[in-house]
Amino acid sequence: MDSHGQAEQQAVWTVVGTDIGPLLLAATREGLVNVVFHAADAVRDRALGRLASRLGGRPVEAPGSPLLAEAISQVEAYFAGRRRAFELPLDWSLISGFNRQVLRELAAGVPYGAVVGYGDLARRVGQPGAAQAVGMAMGANPLPVVVPCHRVVESDGGIGGFGGGLETKRKLLALEGVLPEPLF
């Protein structure tokens, strides 16, 4: 318990270099809790501050932590083209309700190399008119790449938005063979 009577959930973190830039990976005893794009100093520090306020304690940098070891290994294998699915325990505590339902469906039902429309994903969770809400859920995804919000696209063939930036989304979709590799 912290001084305010709230249960603290200790988190550990590290930054991993990838083809799309540095990713912050954070984990609790429950599993991977957060992945953050473009995790250079300022972005990393803001993300760690948000995690501290949400989890009740400041995350500890621990690149050698057993809680992070498998996540690091699987992320590195994914970007090297040796892994198509993540098999990690996930801590869903940073998201709830409709957003959690949508993200769980995305994680379970949209495999590597496939895409789904916002409206199609809304229908899959029993909310056929909620395409815009699905877009909001994608923007709130605390576990991008591992919970593959980059695989959600517009029904008219557009790429849609992406919290990590459209260039990052294009690179992830190219890695998975959905889009051609950029020429330069």
Disulfide bonds with the S-S distance in Angstrom:
none
